[in-house]
Amino acid sequence: MPPWKQLKEASEARPDILHQCLLALFDSPLNKAGFLQVYIRTTKNVLIEVHPQTRIPRTFQRFAGLMAIVNIVTNVDQLIVQLLNKLSIRATNGPDKLFKVIKNPVTDFLPPGCRVFLTSFSAPKCVDLFEWVPEIFGYAPLPVVPVSADEENNNNNNGGDSDNIVRSAGDSFVEGVDDVKEKEEESKKRKNAEKKEAAKKKQKIDDKLNGLQQCAIVIGALSTGSVHIDYHHEEIAFSNYPLSAAGACFKLTTVFEKQWGIL
């Protein structure tokens, strides 16, 4: 029998769908703002934690190289050989573990009281995400504070005169070394002030969220079929039409960004 006929289902061999989902999730402002944690569970019930600062390769070929995906058609059970053998994949330029095999169940890594929602087109309940998310959290979407506006204000407060900017080593020599040092110190102070202001804003957001800022969404990276999980959950649909897994990721990140005031 040919090896591709030994597959139980085509949905068991779709790492390309996983790649599309990871790109959608990790490219989102939600992840870059630090409000997203991704876990992967394989068909063999292997649980993988993905570091939030992981840079997902842009092409599937490079992604397959990172994950050491080999012989996809003839060996579905070993899609992630490097990861399953070493239990982690480290960053090349640091000690961080980009992908790490962790112990089941995933509920051990969720905060107490965290609600779990399984997404499925066949779910009995179809919701409008922009109404459903404020409802489950119990508060209206938070106001958006664009970062660019703060940067503009800082630039205006610091003068904004283009004639006073040192553009080259020659300019710095003419204006004097002391002037350059003063401007460098001012720049450092400004950056430190911006970091403190950003930290204060994040703290204010955390206070407003009042501990209700976390929930778990389960998305199936499948071409056909449905996901089955063995822990307590609620099942929802959020479109009248079947969506790809990556399309579902885009919709979900967008609505949570709106809820938490992330641009």
N, C-alpha and C positions, 0 to 999 in steps of 0.2 A: 504494500500500500504506500503511495507517495506520502512524504512527511507532512505536506500541508493538509492532507485529509485526516491526519491524526488529531487535528485540533478539535476540541469540543465545540468551541464557538469562536467566531472571528473577533468578538469583543474582547477575548482574552489576550490578544496580541496587538494592542493599539497604543504603544508608547508615544506615537505621534500626537494622539489626542492629549495625553498627559503633558507633552511639550507645549502644545498650544495653550493649555490651561495655565501652566506655570508662567508663560510669557504674559498672559493677560493679567494674572494676579500680581506678579512681581514688578511689572511696569506701571502699576496703578499708583496714583498719589496716596491711596489708602495705605499701601505697603511702605512707601517712602516716608510717610508721616509716622510710621511705627505702630500702626493699629491692626496689623495682620500677622497671623501665624499659620503656616501651612503644614499639614500632615498628609502623608500618602499611605494608603493601605493597598497592598497588592492582592491579587487573587489567591495567593497562598497565605494570606493573613500576616504578612510582614509589615510592620509599622515603621514608617520613616519620618523623621522630623527634618524640615528644611529650614536652614538659617535665613532669617529675614533679609540679610544683606547679600544673599547669593545673587550673582549676576548670571541669569540663565542664558546659555548660548543662543544666538539669534537663528541659527539654522539647525535642522534636525540632525544633520550629519555630525555637527560639532557636539550637539547634545548627546547623541549616541556614543560619541567618543568619551565624553565626560563620564557617562554612566556605564561605560563598558558594555553596551548592549551589543551582543554578538549572536549571529545565527537566529534571527528572530523567528523565522518560519519553522525551523526544525527543533528549536529548543525553547519553547515558550516559558518553561518553568525557571529559566535562568536569564531573565531579561536584564537583570541588574547584577551582573556577576561580581564586579569590583566591590560594589556596595555590600552585597550579601556575604562576601568572603572576609572583607576587612571591617565590616560593621560601621564604616564611616568613610567619607571622602573629604579630605582637608583642602583648604585653600592653598594655592601655590605660594602666596606672598604673606602668609600669616598662620597662626595656630588655630584659627576658627575651623570648625567642622561644618562644611556646607550641607552635607547630607549625613544623617546619623540614624542607624537602626536603634529603635527604642522598644521597651517592653510593652506589650498589650496589657490592658485595653487603653484606647486613647482617652477614655473618660478620666483616667488617673492624672492626665495632664491638663484637664479643663478646670477652671475655678469652681468652687462650690456653688451650686444653684444654677450653673450655666445650662441654658436650654439648648437642645439639639434639634435641628430641623433638617429633614431629608428632602431634597428637591426631586420631584418626579412629575413628568407631564401627565401621568395617570393618577395623580393624587386627587382625593375627593374634594379638596379645598383649593380653590384658585384665588390668589390675593393680588391686590395692587401694591407693589413693594413700597411705593412712596407714601401709602397710607398705613401699611402693615408694620413697617419698621418703627415709626414713632409710637404706634400702638403697643408693640411688645416692650419697648423701652420705657414708655410712660411719660415722654416729654417731647415737645416739638423740636424740629431741627434747630441746631445751634447756629448763631449768626456767623457769617464768613468774614474773616479778616485777611484781605489779600496781603501777602508778604511784600509785593512790589510797592504798595502804598507806603509801608514803613520805610523801605529803602529810599523812596523819593523824599520823604520828610527828612531823613537823616542827611541826605545829600544837600537839601535846601538849607538845613540848619548849619551845615558845615561850610556854607559860603557858595559853593557851586561855581566859583570863578575859574574858568578854564585857563586863564593866564597864569594862575598860581600853581598849576599842576606840573610836577617835574616829569618830563617825558623821556629824558635820556641822561647819560652820564655827563655829557657836556653841560646840560642845563643845571644839573646838581652842582657842578664845579662853579658855574657862574653865580648861582644863588647862594652857595655856601653849604658846607656839610652839616652845620647845625640846623639849618632849615630842613634838610632832608630828614634828620633824626627826629625833629619835632613832628614832622608830618607822619613819620612812621609810628611814633608813639600815639599820635592822635588817631591814626588808623586802627592801631591795636585796641585803644580804649573804646573806639566806636564799635569794633567787632565784639568786644567783650560785653558792651552794653546791649548789643543786639541779641547775643546769646542769652543774657539774663532775661531780657524782655520776652524772648521766645519761650524760655523755661517757665516764666510767670504765666504766659498765656496757656501753655499746656497744662499747668497746674490748675488754672481756672477752669479749663475744659474738664479735667478729671474731677474737680469738685462738683461741677454741674452734672456730670454723668452719674455721680453718687453711687458708684459701684455697679451700675447697671449697663456697663459699656461692652459687655462681652456676651456673645452667643456663638454657637458652632453651626456651620452650614456644611452639609454633606452633598457633594456633587459627584456624580458618576462619570468617570472618563471612559465611557463606553460608546461604541457605535450603535449597538442594539441592546435590548434587555433593560433590566432595572437593578438597582443596588439593594442589597439586603444587609442590614446591620443588626447586631445582637444586643444592643443597648437601648434604653428608653429614648424615644424620639417622637417628634411630630412631623407629619408629612404634608408638604405644601407644593403647589404649582404656582408660577407667577407669570404665565403667558398662555394665551389661547392657542398658541402654535408650538410645535416641537422646536426646541432650541438645541444648538450644539453645546457641548460642555463649555467651550471657550466663550460662546455667546452668553451663557448663563453667568460665567465669571464676570464678564464685562458689566452686565446688568446689576449684579450684586455689589460689586465694588463702587459703582456709580451711586447707588442709593445710600450706601453707608457713608460715602464721602459727603453727600448732601446732609445726612443726619448729623454728622459731627463737624460740619463747617470746614471741610478740607477742599481746597482748590487744586 
